[in-house]
Amino acid sequence: MRNNLLDQEIRERLLSYINGELDEEERLSVESWLRNKPENREAFRLLEKDCLFIRWAGREREVNVGKRKTILLQEIRRGRIRKISFRIAATVALLMTLGGMYLFVSSPTHEKMLAKNESVIRHAYPQAKLILSTGKEIDLTKNAGHIQEQDGSVVALDSNKMLVYDGAQVIESKKTLYNKIIVPRGGEFFLTLSDGTEVWLNADSELEYPVNFVADERAVKLRGEAYFKVKKDTTKPFRVTSGEYRLQVYGTEFNMNTYHQEEIQVVLVQGAVGFRANLSTPELRLKPNQLGVANELTGKTEIKEVDVYPYIAWKNQDVVFMNERLESIMEKIERWYDVNVFFQNDSLKDVRLYGNIQRYADIQDLLFFLEKTSGAHFSIKDRTIIINNK
C-alpha cells in the first residue's frame, strides 16, 4: 500500500467488511490486514468516516445495499466527500473513534443492543391539538380543511399539516378571541398567524395567541420551543411571554427555548429583540448572532456571541450539538421520540459531545451513533432508553 492510498480491490473488501457482508475466512483476512500495519488501520478509519458521513447525510436512505458500495466508491474516487460541507465533516471527524472493528449499522452489536425493543418508536412528525376560543378541541393530525371562529376568521389546515389563519372575513368585534395549539412529545408543527407571522413549534410545546390581533400590540404566550419569523408592523409591536419572562420583538427572526425556567434562551438570527428575565428586571437588547440566557426565577441574565445554527437546526431537520452534555442531548431525544431516559450511572450525564445528525433518524441508528461516540452503552426496553457504562 502506498501512502495510505487504497486500491479499488482493497477498498471494496473493506466496505464489504464494514457492511458485514464477508464470510468468516474473508473477515479474518481483513482483520489480519488491519493488525499488520498502523497505516492500514488509519486508512480503514478514514474510510469508516466517509461511510458514516454518507449515512448521516441521507445518501444511504436513497439506495439499496447493493448500490451503496458503488456510490461510495464513486464519491471517494472523485474526491467529493471531502468537499461536502466541511463544517459537518469536521464535526463527524471530531466524534468518530475506532472503538473496535464493527462500527457501521449492520454490526451484530447494533442489532443485539436493540433486540429487546418491542415498541415502535417514531421520530417527530407533524401532530398537534388546536383549542378554539369556544373550548372545542380539534386533532390536527386527523383533520384537514377549514374551521371558522366566532369572529368569522377562517383557519385552514392544508394537506401538509400547516395551519394558516385568514383574517380577511373578520366581523367587527372588541373582544379578542384566543386559540391555543398544543404539540405533544414526538410532534412538531408549523402555523401562520393572522398577521403573517410564521411559527415553527418544536415537540412538547404550546402557543396561545389571538385569532386576530385587534389590540395595540401582538402578544402571544409560549411554553416550550419555537422559531418565529415575525411580520413587520411598526404600529403593532410583537411580544412573546413565558411566565414572567418578556420578549419584545422589533421585526425579526429568532428562536426561543423556554423548556427550563432557570435557563430561557433566545437566539437572534436577524433584526432586534429586547428581553427581560422577569417583571422586576430591565430590558436587554440582542443583536444578530447573539444568545440571551435568562433565569426567570433569579433575574440573572447573560448575553454572548454564538454560532446560531446549532440553536435553530431543529427547524431544518438537523440536530447539532457543540460540546453539549449527554444529559441535555437525551432530554431532546425524549421530546423528539416521546421516550423516557434513565441513566444508571449519573457520571455519564456530564459526557460532552460534538455532532451533526439528522433529526428524522431511526432511533436505532441514532443511539448506535451516540454509543460509538460517547463511550456509554444504550439499550431500549419498551419506551425507555437505559444508559450505563460499557
Short mmCIF file of the C-alpha atoms (twelve columns), coordinates in Angstrom:
data_MODEL
# 
_entry.id   MODEL 
# 
loop_
_atom_site.group_PDB 
_atom_site.id 
_atom_site.type_symbol 
_atom_site.label_atom_id 
_atom_site.label_alt_id 
_atom_site.label_comp_id 
_atom_site.label_asym_id 
_atom_site.label_seq_id 
_atom_site.Cartn_x 
_atom_site.Cartn_y 
_atom_site.Cartn_z 
_atom_site.pdbx_PDB_model_num 
ATOM 1   C CA . MET A 1   0.000   0.000   0.000  1 
ATOM 2   C CA . ARG A 2   1.385   3.467   -0.905 1 
ATOM 3   C CA . ASN A 3   0.922   6.463   1.378  1 
ATOM 4   C CA . ASN A 4   -2.301  5.123   2.894  1 
ATOM 5   C CA . LEU A 5   -3.975  5.072   -0.524 1 
ATOM 6   C CA . LEU A 6   -6.177  2.035   -1.055 1 
ATOM 7   C CA . ASP A 7   -6.501  0.359   -4.407 1 
ATOM 8   C CA . GLN A 8   -10.011 -0.428  -5.567 1 
ATOM 9   C CA . GLU A 9   -9.936  -4.111  -4.613 1 
ATOM 10  C CA . ILE A 10  -8.870  -3.445  -1.017 1 
ATOM 11  C CA . ARG A 11  -11.369 -0.602  -0.701 1 
ATOM 12  C CA . GLU A 12  -14.235 -2.803  -1.855 1 
ATOM 13  C CA . ARG A 13  -13.176 -5.547  0.557  1 
ATOM 14  C CA . LEU A 14  -13.143 -3.075  3.452  1 
ATOM 15  C CA . LEU A 15  -16.575 -1.734  2.512  1 
ATOM 16  C CA . SER A 16  -17.905 -5.284  2.499  1 
ATOM 17  C CA . TYR A 17  -16.321 -5.776  5.926  1 
ATOM 18  C CA . ILE A 18  -17.955 -2.619  7.285  1 
ATOM 19  C CA . ASN A 19  -21.330 -3.743  5.940  1 
ATOM 20  C CA . GLY A 20  -20.975 -7.263  7.412  1 
ATOM 21  C CA . GLU A 21  -21.038 -8.952  4.006  1 
ATOM 22  C CA . LEU A 22  -17.916 -11.157 4.341  1 
ATOM 23  C CA . ASP A 23  -17.798 -14.810 5.286  1 
ATOM 24  C CA . GLU A 24  -15.669 -15.962 8.232  1 
ATOM 25  C CA . GLU A 25  -12.491 -16.558 6.214  1 
ATOM 26  C CA . GLU A 26  -12.697 -13.196 4.445  1 
ATOM 27  C CA . ARG A 27  -13.412 -11.379 7.712  1 
ATOM 28  C CA . LEU A 28  -10.357 -12.915 9.410  1 
ATOM 29  C CA . SER A 29  -8.233  -11.946 6.416  1 
ATOM 30  C CA . VAL A 30  -9.291  -8.300  6.708  1 
ATOM 31  C CA . GLU A 31  -8.679  -8.243  10.461 1 
ATOM 32  C CA . SER A 32  -5.202  -9.690  9.897  1 
ATOM 33  C CA . TRP A 33  -4.516  -6.926  7.360  1 
ATOM 34  C CA . LEU A 34  -5.673  -4.320  9.890  1 
ATOM 35  C CA . ARG A 35  -3.345  -5.670  12.564 1 
ATOM 36  C CA . ASN A 36  -0.413  -5.791  10.178 1 
ATOM 37  C CA . LYS A 37  0.405   -2.068  9.912  1 
ATOM 38  C CA . PRO A 38  -0.706  1.148   11.668 1 
ATOM 39  C CA . GLU A 39  -1.218  2.836   8.291  1 
ATOM 40  C CA . ASN A 40  -3.690  0.096   7.340  1 
ATOM 41  C CA . ARG A 41  -5.772  0.867   10.406 1 
ATOM 42  C CA . GLU A 42  -5.587  4.593   9.644  1 
ATOM 43  C CA . ALA A 43  -6.790  4.020   6.072  1 
ATOM 44  C CA . PHE A 44  -9.657  1.917   7.416  1 
ATOM 45  C CA . ARG A 45  -10.558 4.611   9.951  1 
ATOM 46  C CA . LEU A 46  -10.761 7.272   7.224  1 
ATOM 47  C CA . LEU A 47  -12.937 5.025   5.082  1 
ATOM 48  C CA . GLU A 48  -15.256 4.465   8.041  1 
ATOM 49  C CA . LYS A 49  -15.609 8.214   8.496  1 
ATOM 50  C CA . ASP A 50  -16.757 8.514   4.912  1 
ATOM 51  C CA . CYS A 51  -19.264 5.686   5.412  1 
ATOM 52  C CA . LEU A 52  -20.709 7.353   8.476  1 
ATOM 53  C CA . PHE A 53  -20.793 10.750  6.817  1 
ATOM 54  C CA . ILE A 54  -22.739 9.436   3.829  1 
ATOM 55  C CA . ARG A 55  -25.187 7.629   6.095  1 
ATOM 56  C CA . TRP A 56  -25.981 10.712  8.142  1 
ATOM 57  C CA . ALA A 57  -26.070 12.884  5.031  1 
ATOM 58  C CA . GLY A 58  -29.036 10.789  3.931  1 
ATOM 59  C CA . ARG A 59  -27.485 9.180   0.873  1 
ATOM 60  C CA . GLU A 60  -27.761 5.700   2.362  1 
ATOM 61  C CA . ARG A 61  -31.542 6.121   2.579  1 
ATOM 62  C CA . GLU A 62  -31.777 6.645   -1.174 1 
ATOM 63  C CA . VAL A 63  -30.072 3.468   -2.347 1 
ATOM 64  C CA . ASN A 64  -30.250 -0.227  -1.598 1 
ATOM 65  C CA . VAL A 65  -27.395 -2.165  -0.073 1 
ATOM 66  C CA . GLY A 66  -26.194 -3.405  -3.456 1 
ATOM 67  C CA . LYS A 67  -25.686 0.154   -4.741 1 
ATOM 68  C CA . ARG A 68  -24.212 1.612   -1.554 1 
ATOM 69  C CA . LYS A 69  -20.636 0.491   -2.237 1 
ATOM 70  C CA . THR A 70  -20.692 1.727   -5.831 1 
ATOM 71  C CA . ILE A 71  -21.861 5.208   -4.846 1 
ATOM 72  C CA . LEU A 72  -19.357 5.443   -2.006 1 
ATOM 73  C CA . LEU A 73  -16.515 4.372   -4.315 1 
ATOM 74  C CA . GLN A 74  -17.547 6.988   -6.867 1 
ATOM 75  C CA . GLU A 75  -17.712 9.716   -4.230 1 
ATOM 76  C CA . ILE A 76  -14.297 8.813   -2.801 1 
ATOM 77  C CA . ARG A 77  -12.714 8.452   -6.233 1 
ATOM 78  C CA . ARG A 78  -13.961 11.896  -7.278 1 
ATOM 79  C CA . GLY A 79  -12.854 13.440  -4.003 1 
ATOM 80  C CA . ARG A 80  -16.364 14.810  -3.427 1 
ATOM 81  C CA . ILE A 81  -16.788 13.619  0.136  1 
ATOM 82  C CA . ARG A 82  -14.009 15.857  1.401  1 
ATOM 83  C CA . LYS A 83  -15.640 18.860  -0.291 1 
ATOM 84  C CA . ILE A 84  -19.172 18.386  1.028  1 
ATOM 85  C CA . SER A 85  -19.944 20.688  3.966  1 
ATOM 86  C CA . PHE A 86  -16.578 20.993  5.685  1 
ATOM 87  C CA . ARG A 87  -18.297 22.072  8.884  1 
ATOM 88  C CA . ILE A 88  -20.341 18.864  9.067  1 
ATOM 89  C CA . ALA A 89  -17.475 16.641  8.006  1 
ATOM 90  C CA . ALA A 90  -15.220 18.196  10.633 1 
ATOM 91  C CA . THR A 91  -17.861 17.562  13.266 1 
ATOM 92  C CA . VAL A 92  -18.096 13.911  12.286 1 
ATOM 93  C CA . ALA A 93  -14.315 13.655  12.430 1 
ATOM 94  C CA . LEU A 94  -14.342 15.011  15.978 1 
ATOM 95  C CA . LEU A 95  -16.927 12.453  17.002 1 
ATOM 96  C CA . MET A 96  -15.588 9.385   15.300 1 
ATOM 97  C CA . THR A 97  -13.471 6.892   17.234 1 
ATOM 98  C CA . LEU A 98  -12.464 3.412   16.156 1 
ATOM 99  C CA . GLY A 99  -13.958 1.571   19.139 1 
ATOM 100 C CA . GLY A 100 -13.467 -1.875  17.573 1 
ATOM 101 C CA . MET A 101 -13.782 -3.194  14.052 1 
ATOM 102 C CA . TYR A 102 -17.575 -3.147  13.667 1 
ATOM 103 C CA . LEU A 103 -18.789 0.456   13.614 1 
ATOM 104 C CA . PHE A 104 -21.453 0.503   10.930 1 
ATOM 105 C CA . VAL A 105 -25.163 -0.089  11.349 1 
ATOM 106 C CA . SER A 106 -25.018 -3.652  10.069 1 
ATOM 107 C CA . SER A 107 -22.950 -4.561  13.119 1 
ATOM 108 C CA . PRO A 108 -24.276 -7.556  15.118 1 
ATOM 109 C CA . THR A 109 -23.672 -5.480  18.272 1 
ATOM 110 C CA . HIS A 110 -26.052 -2.839  16.980 1 
ATOM 111 C CA . GLU A 111 -28.785 -5.392  16.323 1 
ATOM 112 C CA . LYS A 112 -28.275 -7.033  19.706 1 
ATOM 113 C CA . MET A 113 -28.351 -3.715  21.547 1 
ATOM 114 C CA . LEU A 114 -31.917 -3.051  20.413 1 
ATOM 115 C CA . ALA A 115 -33.251 -6.569  20.061 1 
ATOM 116 C CA . LYS A 116 -35.432 -6.311  23.183 1 
ATOM 117 C CA . ASN A 117 -37.304 -3.251  21.986 1 
ATOM 118 C CA . GLU A 118 -40.897 -4.217  21.264 1 
ATOM 119 C CA . SER A 119 -42.442 -0.760  20.838 1 
ATOM 120 C CA . VAL A 120 -42.361 1.144   17.574 1 
ATOM 121 C CA . ILE A 121 -40.558 4.406   18.304 1 
ATOM 122 C CA . ARG A 122 -41.068 7.109   15.680 1 
ATOM 123 C CA . HIS A 123 -39.181 10.325  15.188 1 
ATOM 124 C CA . ALA A 124 -41.082 13.609  15.464 1 
ATOM 125 C CA . TYR A 125 -43.762 14.228  12.839 1 
ATOM 126 C CA . PRO A 126 -46.470 16.898  12.345 1 
ATOM 127 C CA . GLN A 127 -49.091 16.453  15.055 1 
ATOM 128 C CA . ALA A 128 -50.916 18.880  17.325 1 
ATOM 129 C CA . LYS A 129 -54.183 19.705  19.042 1 
ATOM 130 C CA . LEU A 130 -55.957 23.015  18.419 1 
ATOM 131 C CA . ILE A 131 -58.179 24.504  21.131 1 
ATOM 132 C CA . LEU A 132 -60.640 27.075  19.784 1 
ATOM 133 C CA . SER A 133 -61.995 30.069  21.704 1 
ATOM 134 C CA . THR A 134 -65.130 28.032  22.454 1 
ATOM 135 C CA . GLY A 135 -63.058 25.327  24.135 1 
ATOM 136 C CA . LYS A 136 -63.615 22.877  21.297 1 
ATOM 137 C CA . GLU A 137 -60.593 20.654  20.663 1 
ATOM 138 C CA . ILE A 138 -59.535 19.607  17.172 1 
ATOM 139 C CA . ASP A 139 -56.975 16.906  16.411 1 
ATOM 140 C CA . LEU A 140 -54.871 18.457  13.650 1 
ATOM 141 C CA . THR A 141 -53.237 15.117  12.907 1 
ATOM 142 C CA . LYS A 142 -56.500 13.656  11.611 1 
ATOM 143 C CA . ASN A 143 -58.471 16.639  10.360 1 
ATOM 144 C CA . ALA A 144 -57.908 18.857  7.343  1 
ATOM 145 C CA . GLY A 145 -59.972 21.601  5.758  1 
ATOM 146 C CA . HIS A 146 -61.387 24.874  7.059  1 
ATOM 147 C CA . ILE A 147 -62.510 25.888  10.544 1 
ATOM 148 C CA . GLN A 148 -64.430 29.081  11.295 1 
ATOM 149 C CA . GLU A 149 -64.027 31.003  14.545 1 
ATOM 150 C CA . GLN A 150 -66.717 33.080  16.280 1 
ATOM 151 C CA . ASP A 151 -65.489 36.321  14.697 1 
ATOM 152 C CA . GLY A 152 -65.625 34.884  11.187 1 
ATOM 153 C CA . SER A 153 -61.922 34.146  10.918 1 
ATOM 154 C CA . VAL A 154 -61.082 31.182  8.741  1 
ATOM 155 C CA . VAL A 155 -58.482 28.716  9.947  1 
ATOM 156 C CA . ALA A 156 -57.181 26.471  7.172  1 
ATOM 157 C CA . LEU A 157 -55.283 23.216  7.642  1 
ATOM 158 C CA . ASP A 158 -53.690 22.158  4.373  1 
ATOM 159 C CA . SER A 159 -52.619 18.697  3.246  1 
ATOM 160 C CA . ASN A 160 -49.074 19.339  4.508  1 
ATOM 161 C CA . LYS A 161 -50.377 19.790  8.061  1 
ATOM 162 C CA . MET A 162 -49.745 23.546  8.095  1 
ATOM 163 C CA . LEU A 163 -52.184 25.814  9.903  1 
ATOM 164 C CA . VAL A 164 -52.941 29.201  8.317  1 
ATOM 165 C CA . TYR A 165 -55.136 31.973  9.769  1 
ATOM 166 C CA . ASP A 166 -57.008 34.279  7.398  1 
ATOM 167 C CA . GLY A 167 -58.401 37.416  8.998  1 
ATOM 168 C CA . ALA A 168 -59.982 38.811  5.832  1 
ATOM 169 C CA . GLN A 169 -63.510 37.825  6.876  1 
ATOM 170 C CA . VAL A 170 -63.368 39.112  10.451 1 
ATOM 171 C CA . ILE A 171 -66.549 40.505  11.944 1 
ATOM 172 C CA . GLU A 172 -66.013 43.772  13.851 1 
ATOM 173 C CA . SER A 173 -65.565 42.848  17.499 1 
ATOM 174 C CA . LYS A 174 -63.952 44.460  20.534 1 
ATOM 175 C CA . LYS A 175 -63.408 41.069  22.118 1 
ATOM 176 C CA . THR A 176 -60.125 39.296  21.485 1 
ATOM 177 C CA . LEU A 177 -60.539 35.589  20.824 1 
ATOM 178 C CA . TYR A 178 -57.698 33.214  21.664 1 
ATOM 179 C CA . ASN A 179 -56.624 29.883  20.243 1 
ATOM 180 C CA . LYS A 180 -54.075 27.508  21.685 1 
ATOM 181 C CA . ILE A 181 -52.053 24.920  19.810 1 
ATOM 182 C CA . ILE A 182 -50.522 22.052  21.783 1 
ATOM 183 C CA . VAL A 183 -47.730 19.965  20.264 1 
ATOM 184 C CA . PRO A 184 -47.090 16.717  22.191 1 
ATOM 185 C CA . ARG A 185 -43.812 14.929  22.716 1 
ATOM 186 C CA . GLY A 186 -42.876 13.268  19.446 1 
ATOM 187 C CA . GLY A 187 -44.531 16.051  17.464 1 
ATOM 188 C CA . GLU A 188 -43.821 19.300  15.626 1 
ATOM 189 C CA . PHE A 189 -45.995 21.844  13.859 1 
ATOM 190 C CA . PHE A 190 -45.960 24.930  11.641 1 
ATOM 191 C CA . LEU A 191 -48.525 27.713  11.580 1 
ATOM 192 C CA . THR A 192 -49.021 31.166  10.120 1 
ATOM 193 C CA . LEU A 193 -50.723 33.698  12.390 1 
ATOM 194 C CA . SER A 194 -53.316 36.154  11.085 1 
ATOM 195 C CA . ASP A 195 -50.708 38.938  10.721 1 
ATOM 196 C CA . GLY A 196 -48.488 36.737  8.528  1 
ATOM 197 C CA . THR A 197 -46.015 35.799  11.265 1 
ATOM 198 C CA . GLU A 198 -44.673 32.269  10.746 1 
ATOM 199 C CA . VAL A 199 -44.090 29.965  13.723 1 
ATOM 200 C CA . TRP A 200 -42.342 26.596  13.879 1 
ATOM 201 C CA . LEU A 201 -43.239 24.731  17.091 1 
ATOM 202 C CA . ASN A 202 -40.941 22.058  18.481 1 
ATOM 203 C CA . ALA A 203 -42.024 18.929  20.363 1 
ATOM 204 C CA . ASP A 204 -43.689 19.310  23.784 1 
ATOM 205 C CA . SER A 205 -44.626 22.959  23.193 1 
ATOM 206 C CA . GLU A 206 -47.697 25.187  23.435 1 
ATOM 207 C CA . LEU A 207 -48.552 28.529  21.873 1 
ATOM 208 C CA . GLU A 208 -51.522 30.703  22.873 1 
ATOM 209 C CA . TYR A 209 -52.346 33.593  20.541 1 
ATOM 210 C CA . PRO A 210 -55.181 35.871  19.390 1 
ATOM 211 C CA . VAL A 211 -57.168 34.666  16.420 1 
ATOM 212 C CA . ASN A 212 -56.797 38.241  15.171 1 
ATOM 213 C CA . PHE A 213 -54.557 40.960  16.552 1 
ATOM 214 C CA . VAL A 214 -57.163 43.629  17.259 1 
ATOM 215 C CA . ALA A 215 -55.301 45.223  20.190 1 
ATOM 216 C CA . ASP A 216 -52.460 47.749  20.010 1 
ATOM 217 C CA . GLU A 217 -49.867 45.001  20.236 1 
ATOM 218 C CA . ARG A 218 -49.449 41.425  19.079 1 
ATOM 219 C CA . ALA A 219 -48.924 39.319  22.201 1 
ATOM 220 C CA . VAL A 220 -48.514 35.531  22.319 1 
ATOM 221 C CA . LYS A 221 -47.630 33.073  25.092 1 
ATOM 222 C CA . LEU A 222 -45.118 30.273  24.629 1 
ATOM 223 C CA . ARG A 223 -44.256 27.166  26.604 1 
ATOM 224 C CA . GLY A 224 -41.525 25.015  25.106 1 
ATOM 225 C CA . GLU A 225 -39.608 26.000  21.982 1 
ATOM 226 C CA . ALA A 226 -40.470 27.864  18.802 1 
ATOM 227 C CA . TYR A 227 -38.831 29.629  15.899 1 
ATOM 228 C CA . PHE A 228 -40.519 32.903  14.934 1 
ATOM 229 C CA . LYS A 229 -40.362 34.801  11.659 1 
ATOM 230 C CA . VAL A 230 -42.254 37.926  12.665 1 
ATOM 231 C CA . LYS A 231 -44.143 40.010  10.120 1 
ATOM 232 C CA . LYS A 232 -43.016 43.611  10.471 1 
ATOM 233 C CA . ASP A 233 -45.698 46.054  11.648 1 
ATOM 234 C CA . THR A 234 -44.451 49.214  13.366 1 
ATOM 235 C CA . THR A 235 -47.978 50.078  14.529 1 
ATOM 236 C CA . LYS A 236 -48.359 46.834  16.485 1 
ATOM 237 C CA . PRO A 237 -45.281 45.621  18.375 1 
ATOM 238 C CA . PHE A 238 -44.894 41.847  18.735 1 
ATOM 239 C CA . ARG A 239 -44.349 40.372  22.196 1 
ATOM 240 C CA . VAL A 240 -43.743 36.819  23.457 1 
ATOM 241 C CA . THR A 241 -44.207 35.899  27.112 1 
ATOM 242 C CA . SER A 242 -43.447 32.799  29.145 1 
ATOM 243 C CA . GLY A 243 -44.444 33.138  32.770 1 
ATOM 244 C CA . GLU A 244 -42.906 36.458  33.863 1 
ATOM 245 C CA . TYR A 245 -40.346 36.371  31.048 1 
ATOM 246 C CA . ARG A 246 -40.888 39.069  28.410 1 
ATOM 247 C CA . LEU A 247 -39.513 39.277  24.875 1 
ATOM 248 C CA . GLN A 248 -40.171 42.444  22.894 1 
ATOM 249 C CA . VAL A 249 -39.748 41.979  19.149 1 
ATOM 250 C CA . TYR A 250 -38.765 44.693  16.692 1 
ATOM 251 C CA . GLY A 251 -39.301 42.869  13.377 1 
ATOM 252 C CA . THR A 252 -37.073 39.840  13.318 1 
ATOM 253 C CA . GLU A 253 -36.285 36.123  13.183 1 
ATOM 254 C CA . PHE A 254 -35.369 34.316  16.366 1 
ATOM 255 C CA . ASN A 255 -35.523 31.034  18.248 1 
ATOM 256 C CA . MET A 256 -36.940 30.928  21.776 1 
ATOM 257 C CA . ASN A 257 -36.465 28.000  24.160 1 
ATOM 258 C CA . THR A 258 -38.439 28.067  27.431 1 
ATOM 259 C CA . TYR A 259 -38.282 24.411  28.469 1 
ATOM 260 C CA . HIS A 260 -36.435 25.405  31.666 1 
ATOM 261 C CA . GLN A 261 -37.427 28.498  33.686 1 
ATOM 262 C CA . GLU A 262 -33.895 28.811  35.036 1 
ATOM 263 C CA . GLU A 263 -32.400 28.934  31.525 1 
ATOM 264 C CA . ILE A 264 -34.676 30.576  28.978 1 
ATOM 265 C CA . GLN A 265 -32.742 31.031  25.735 1 
ATOM 266 C CA . VAL A 266 -33.300 33.384  22.832 1 
ATOM 267 C CA . VAL A 267 -31.052 33.319  19.768 1 
ATOM 268 C CA . LEU A 268 -31.395 36.209  17.347 1 
ATOM 269 C CA . VAL A 269 -30.976 35.408  13.653 1 
ATOM 270 C CA . GLN A 270 -31.819 38.853  12.270 1 
ATOM 271 C CA . GLY A 271 -33.490 42.056  13.388 1 
ATOM 272 C CA . ALA A 272 -33.624 43.075  17.038 1 
ATOM 273 C CA . VAL A 273 -35.259 41.912  20.263 1 
ATOM 274 C CA . GLY A 274 -35.265 43.022  23.862 1 
ATOM 275 C CA . PHE A 275 -35.765 40.593  26.754 1 
ATOM 276 C CA . ARG A 276 -36.482 40.737  30.470 1 
ATOM 277 C CA . ALA A 277 -35.922 37.779  32.794 1 
ATOM 278 C CA . ASN A 278 -38.960 38.815  34.850 1 
ATOM 279 C CA . LEU A 279 -41.106 41.844  35.651 1 
ATOM 280 C CA . SER A 280 -38.520 43.353  38.031 1 
ATOM 281 C CA . THR A 281 -35.535 43.323  35.653 1 
ATOM 282 C CA . PRO A 282 -34.612 45.861  32.941 1 
ATOM 283 C CA . GLU A 283 -34.812 45.093  29.233 1 
ATOM 284 C CA . LEU A 284 -31.632 43.968  27.468 1 
ATOM 285 C CA . ARG A 285 -31.202 44.217  23.693 1 
ATOM 286 C CA . LEU A 286 -29.868 41.415  21.488 1 
ATOM 287 C CA . LYS A 287 -28.024 41.818  18.199 1 
ATOM 288 C CA . PRO A 288 -27.959 39.189  15.425 1 
ATOM 289 C CA . ASN A 289 -25.782 36.160  16.232 1 
ATOM 290 C CA . GLN A 290 -26.204 36.688  19.949 1 
ATOM 291 C CA . LEU A 291 -27.676 34.375  22.585 1 
ATOM 292 C CA . GLY A 292 -29.588 35.774  25.520 1 
ATOM 293 C CA . VAL A 293 -29.935 33.491  28.545 1 
ATOM 294 C CA . ALA A 294 -32.239 34.418  31.410 1 
ATOM 295 C CA . ASN A 295 -33.186 32.861  34.731 1 
ATOM 296 C CA . GLU A 296 -36.805 33.811  35.335 1 
ATOM 297 C CA . LEU A 297 -36.568 32.811  38.999 1 
ATOM 298 C CA . THR A 298 -33.451 34.812  39.976 1 
ATOM 299 C CA . GLY A 299 -33.477 37.507  37.292 1 
ATOM 300 C CA . LYS A 300 -29.910 36.693  36.241 1 
ATOM 301 C CA . THR A 301 -29.169 37.293  32.546 1 
ATOM 302 C CA . GLU A 302 -26.290 36.737  30.140 1 
ATOM 303 C CA . ILE A 303 -25.583 37.719  26.535 1 
ATOM 304 C CA . LYS A 304 -22.900 36.131  24.378 1 
ATOM 305 C CA . GLU A 305 -21.844 35.810  20.745 1 
ATOM 306 C CA . VAL A 306 -22.698 32.413  19.221 1 
ATOM 307 C CA . ASP A 307 -22.989 30.447  16.009 1 
ATOM 308 C CA . VAL A 308 -26.781 30.493  15.743 1 
ATOM 309 C CA . TYR A 309 -27.130 27.344  13.641 1 
ATOM 310 C CA . PRO A 310 -26.908 24.757  16.454 1 
ATOM 311 C CA . TYR A 311 -29.826 26.552  18.153 1 
ATOM 312 C CA . ILE A 312 -32.084 26.669  15.092 1 
ATOM 313 C CA . ALA A 313 -31.004 23.445  13.343 1 
ATOM 314 C CA . TRP A 314 -34.044 21.517  14.630 1 
ATOM 315 C CA . LYS A 315 -36.246 23.647  12.343 1 
ATOM 316 C CA . ASN A 316 -34.280 22.339  9.358  1 
ATOM 317 C CA . GLN A 317 -34.450 18.675  10.455 1 
ATOM 318 C CA . ASP A 318 -30.877 18.711  11.783 1 
ATOM 319 C CA . VAL A 319 -29.552 18.054  15.264 1 
ATOM 320 C CA . VAL A 320 -26.329 19.887  16.089 1 
ATOM 321 C CA . PHE A 321 -24.600 19.697  19.447 1 
ATOM 322 C CA . MET A 322 -21.379 21.525  20.194 1 
ATOM 323 C CA . ASN A 323 -19.655 20.395  23.383 1 
ATOM 324 C CA . GLU A 324 -23.108 19.554  24.765 1 
ATOM 325 C CA . ARG A 325 -23.728 17.359  27.816 1 
ATOM 326 C CA . LEU A 326 -25.176 13.921  27.130 1 
ATOM 327 C CA . GLU A 327 -27.977 14.631  29.608 1 
ATOM 328 C CA . SER A 328 -29.043 17.672  27.560 1 
ATOM 329 C CA . ILE A 329 -28.903 15.679  24.311 1 
ATOM 330 C CA . MET A 330 -31.038 12.921  25.818 1 
ATOM 331 C CA . GLU A 331 -33.624 15.464  27.015 1 
ATOM 332 C CA . LYS A 332 -34.084 16.478  23.383 1 
ATOM 333 C CA . ILE A 333 -34.359 12.847  22.310 1 
ATOM 334 C CA . GLU A 334 -37.041 12.304  24.980 1 
ATOM 335 C CA . ARG A 335 -39.110 15.069  23.414 1 
ATOM 336 C CA . TRP A 336 -38.474 14.195  19.758 1 
ATOM 337 C CA . TYR A 337 -39.139 10.465  20.063 1 
ATOM 338 C CA . ASP A 338 -41.589 10.515  23.005 1 
ATOM 339 C CA . VAL A 339 -39.455 8.185   25.117 1 
ATOM 340 C CA . ASN A 340 -38.109 8.129   28.659 1 
ATOM 341 C CA . VAL A 341 -34.403 8.104   29.516 1 
ATOM 342 C CA . PHE A 342 -32.794 6.502   32.554 1 
ATOM 343 C CA . PHE A 343 -29.113 6.942   33.469 1 
ATOM 344 C CA . GLN A 344 -27.829 4.033   35.540 1 
ATOM 345 C CA . ASN A 345 -24.622 5.982   36.102 1 
ATOM 346 C CA . ASP A 346 -25.075 9.708   36.758 1 
ATOM 347 C CA . SER A 347 -21.477 10.486  35.782 1 
ATOM 348 C CA . LEU A 348 -22.405 9.750   32.157 1 
ATOM 349 C CA . LYS A 349 -24.693 12.796  32.164 1 
ATOM 350 C CA . ASP A 350 -21.624 15.034  32.016 1 
ATOM 351 C CA . VAL A 351 -20.058 13.384  28.947 1 
ATOM 352 C CA . ARG A 352 -19.716 16.097  26.296 1 
ATOM 353 C CA . LEU A 353 -20.210 15.516  22.581 1 
ATOM 354 C CA . TYR A 354 -19.962 17.250  19.230 1 
ATOM 355 C CA . GLY A 355 -22.183 16.130  16.393 1 
ATOM 356 C CA . ASN A 356 -24.414 16.877  13.427 1 
ATOM 357 C CA . ILE A 357 -27.056 14.261  12.673 1 
ATOM 358 C CA . GLN A 358 -30.472 14.004  11.075 1 
ATOM 359 C CA . ARG A 359 -33.390 14.781  13.340 1 
ATOM 360 C CA . TYR A 360 -35.508 12.228  11.479 1 
ATOM 361 C CA . ALA A 361 -33.039 9.390   12.014 1 
ATOM 362 C CA . ASP A 362 -34.283 5.992   13.169 1 
ATOM 363 C CA . ILE A 363 -33.886 5.728   16.934 1 
ATOM 364 C CA . GLN A 364 -31.733 2.601   16.494 1 
ATOM 365 C CA . ASP A 365 -29.289 4.410   14.221 1 
ATOM 366 C CA . LEU A 366 -29.174 7.467   16.449 1 
ATOM 367 C CA . LEU A 367 -28.411 5.504   19.618 1 
ATOM 368 C CA . PHE A 368 -25.816 3.396   17.847 1 
ATOM 369 C CA . PHE A 369 -24.111 6.601   16.725 1 
ATOM 370 C CA . LEU A 370 -24.195 8.008   20.270 1 
ATOM 371 C CA . GLU A 371 -22.896 4.763   21.752 1 
ATOM 372 C CA . LYS A 372 -19.857 4.729   19.495 1 
ATOM 373 C CA . THR A 373 -19.030 8.354   20.241 1 
ATOM 374 C CA . SER A 374 -19.865 8.687   23.942 1 
ATOM 375 C CA . GLY A 375 -18.356 5.561   25.461 1 
ATOM 376 C CA . ALA A 376 -21.736 4.747   27.047 1 
ATOM 377 C CA . HIS A 377 -23.968 1.735   26.396 1 
ATOM 378 C CA . PHE A 378 -27.566 2.258   25.253 1 
ATOM 379 C CA . SER A 379 -30.407 -0.242  25.389 1 
ATOM 380 C CA . ILE A 380 -34.162 0.063   24.919 1 
ATOM 381 C CA . LYS A 381 -36.892 -1.590  26.947 1 
ATOM 382 C CA . ASP A 382 -40.382 -0.707  25.756 1 
ATOM 383 C CA . ARG A 383 -40.172 3.113   25.503 1 
ATOM 384 C CA . THR A 384 -37.337 3.629   27.968 1 
ATOM 385 C CA . ILE A 385 -33.725 4.197   26.905 1 
ATOM 386 C CA . ILE A 386 -31.321 2.856   29.514 1 
ATOM 387 C CA . ILE A 387 -27.795 4.290   29.614 1 
ATOM 388 C CA . ASN A 388 -24.919 2.749   31.534 1 
ATOM 389 C CA . ASN A 389 -21.187 2.084   31.286 1 
ATOM 390 C CA . LYS A 390 -19.927 -0.298  28.636 1 
# 
